[in-house]
């Protein structure tokens, strides 16, 4: 079994930042930018039977093109007084998403509002922090491939072209203290992922379900765990 994989990525991005310092306690920041990414992903597995003839299987052919264009604006406000700090942000993202592969086309323009928050309090040799962030991320292009991808000789991956954006929620509690000039840090974090990708099946099951042409001849003498 042989597999060709070609993965290309063309990326352009820019960002403008504007700072406004009202006084020593209040600060504002606005970021405006654009992110463009054009990705192509191609895989094709070649299987040889016992006569060393190459048998191409359409179920292993992927030709995926993904175009992402994100226009974003980030509003940030910082309040600082004595040993107390609040850092709050809101990211507004307008995305253009175009997915094109064999016999499939999908276009979407989702809008996301992703907040971030950091609250910190410092007391002598102790610092307490609570932070929260939310991110909306597009999946890796290989996760959208409709057909199978050989991961190794006993594992096959398959994507899903109907996947939505991954939502990531992250919460972290931090405690930092100094003892005899030595920094000690303790933290607790919680991460929640919505729409995770988990596609991993055994090759034998795939071959039996799809009854690939001459695949049993090609795999003669190969043992799967």
C-alpha positions in Angstrom: 0.0 0.0 0.0 1.4 3.4 -1.0 -0.1 6.8 -0.4 0.6 10.2 -2.0 0.0 13.3 0.2 0.3 16.9 -1.0 -0.5 19.8 1.4 -0.1 23.4 0.4 -0.8 26.6 2.3 -0.9 30.3 1.1 -1.4 32.9 3.8 -1.7 36.7 3.9 -2.5 38.7 7.0 -2.2 42.2 8.4 -3.2 44.0 11.6 -3.6 47.6 12.8 -3.5 48.6 16.4 -4.7 51.8 18.1 -3.9 52.6 21.8 -5.6 55.2 23.9 -4.4 55.8 27.4 -7.0 57.8 29.3 -4.9 57.9 32.5 -2.8 55.6 34.7 -5.9 53.5 35.6 -7.8 53.2 32.3 -6.4 52.0 28.9 -8.1 51.2 25.7 -6.9 49.3 22.6 -8.5 48.4 19.3 -7.1 45.9 16.8 -8.4 45.6 13.3 -7.1 43.1 10.8 -7.6 40.6 8.0 -6.5 37.0 7.7 -6.6 35.1 4.4 -5.6 31.5 4.0 -5.9 29.3 0.9 -5.2 25.6 1.6 -5.1 22.5 -0.7 -5.0 18.9 0.5 -4.6 15.9 -1.8 -4.2 12.2 -0.9 -4.3 9.1 -3.1 -3.6 5.6 -2.0 -2.3 3.0 -4.4 -2.8 -0.7 -3.6 -0.9 -3.5 -5.4 -2.4 -6.9 -5.7 -0.5 -10.2 -5.7 0.3 -9.7 -9.4 1.9 -6.3 -8.5 -0.8 -4.5 -10.4 -1.8 -1.1 -9.0 -5.4 -0.9 -8.0 -6.6 2.6 -7.4 -9.4 2.9 -4.9 -11.7 6.0 -5.2 -12.5 5.7 -1.5 -8.9 6.7 -0.8 -8.8 9.7 -3.1 -9.1 13.2 -1.6 -8.8 16.5 -3.4 -9.8 19.2 -0.9 -9.6 23.0 -1.3 -10.3 25.3 1.6 -10.4 29.1 1.5 -10.6 31.2 4.7 -11.0 34.9 4.9 -11.3 36.4 8.4 -11.9 40.1 9.2 -11.6 40.7 12.9 -11.9 43.6 15.4 -10.7 43.3 18.9 -11.7 45.7 21.7 -9.6 45.7 24.8 -10.0 47.5 28.1 -7.6 47.5 31.0 -8.3 48.8 34.5 -5.4 49.0 37.0 -5.4 50.4 40.5 -2.9 49.6 43.1 -2.6 45.8 43.2 -5.8 45.1 41.3 -6.0 44.5 37.5 -8.9 43.8 35.1 -8.1 43.1 31.5 -11.2 42.5 29.3 -11.4 41.9 25.6 -14.1 41.1 22.9 -13.1 39.6 19.6 -15.6 40.1 16.7 -14.8 37.9 13.8 -16.5 37.8 10.4 -15.4 34.7 8.5 -15.8 33.6 4.9 -15.5 29.9 4.6 -15.4 28.1 1.2 -14.9 24.3 1.0 -14.6 22.5 -2.3 -13.8 18.9 -3.0 -15.0 16.1 -5.3 -18.8 16.2 -5.7 -19.1 18.7 -2.8 -19.2 22.4 -2.3 -19.9 24.4 0.8 -19.9 28.1 1.6 -20.6 29.9 4.9 -20.1 33.3 6.5 -20.3 32.8 10.2 -19.9 35.7 12.8 -18.3 35.0 16.1 -18.1 37.0 19.4 -15.2 35.7 21.6 -14.7 37.2 25.0 -11.5 37.2 27.1 -11.1 38.2 30.8 -8.3 38.4 33.2 -8.6 39.4 36.8 -5.5 39.7 38.9 -4.8 40.7 42.5 -1.3 41.1 44.0 -0.7 41.2 47.7 2.9 41.5 48.8 4.5 38.2 47.8 1.2 36.7 46.5 -0.6 37.0 43.2 -4.0 35.6 42.5 -5.3 35.4 38.9 -8.5 34.2 37.2 -8.7 34.0 33.5 -11.3 33.0 30.9 -11.1 32.9 27.1 -13.3 31.6 24.3 -12.0 30.8 20.8 -13.7 29.7 17.5 -11.3 27.8 15.3 -11.7 26.1 12.0 -10.7 22.5 11.8 -7.5 21.3 10.1 -8.2 20.8 6.3 -7.6 17.0 6.6 -10.6 16.8 8.9 -12.9 17.8 6.1 -11.8 15.1 3.7 -14.8 12.9 2.7 -12.7 9.8 1.8 -10.3 7.7 3.8 -6.7 8.7 4.7 -4.1 6.0 5.6 -2.7 6.9 9.0 -0.6 3.7 9.2 -1.1 0.0 8.2 -3.7 -0.7 10.9 -5.5 2.7 11.2 -7.5 4.7 8.7 -8.8 8.3 9.2 -11.9 9.8 7.7 -13.1 13.4 8.0 -16.5 15.0 7.7 -17.2 17.9 5.3 -20.2 19.0 7.5 -18.0 19.9 10.5 -18.7 23.2 12.1 -16.2 25.5 13.8 -14.5 24.2 16.9 -15.4 26.1 20.1 -12.8 26.2 22.8 -13.6 27.5 26.3 -10.6 27.8 28.7 -10.7 28.7 32.4 -7.6 29.0 34.5 -6.9 29.8 38.2 -3.4 30.9 39.1 -1.6 31.4 42.4 2.0 32.6 42.5 4.0 33.2 45.7 7.7 33.9 46.5 9.4 32.1 49.4 13.0 33.0 50.1 13.3 34.6 46.6 12.1 31.4 45.0 9.0 31.6 42.8 6.3 29.0 43.4 3.4 28.7 41.1 0.2 26.7 41.4 -2.6 26.6 38.9 -5.8 24.8 37.9 -7.1 24.9 34.3 -10.2 23.6 32.6 -10.5 23.3 28.8 -13.8 22.5 27.0 -13.8 21.6 23.3 -17.0 21.5 21.3 -17.1 19.6 18.0 -13.8 17.6 18.5 -12.7 15.4 15.6 -12.4 11.7 16.5 -12.3 9.5 13.4 -10.2 6.5 13.7 -11.3 3.1 12.5 -9.5 -0.3 12.0 -8.4 -1.0 8.4 -10.0 -4.5 8.4 -13.4 -3.1 9.2 -13.0 -0.6 6.3 -12.0 -3.2 3.9 -14.9 -5.5 4.8 -17.5 -2.8 4.8 -16.5 -1.3 1.5 -15.5 -4.6 -0.3 -12.6 -2.9 -2.1 -11.6 -4.5 -5.4 -8.8 -7.0 -5.0 -8.0 -5.6 -1.6 -7.8 -9.1 0.0 -5.3 -10.2 -2.6 -3.3 -7.1 -1.8 -3.3 -7.7 1.9 -2.5 -11.4 1.7 0.0 -12.2 4.4 -0.4 -8.9 6.3 -1.5 -9.3 9.9 -3.4 -6.7 11.8 -3.3 -6.4 15.6 
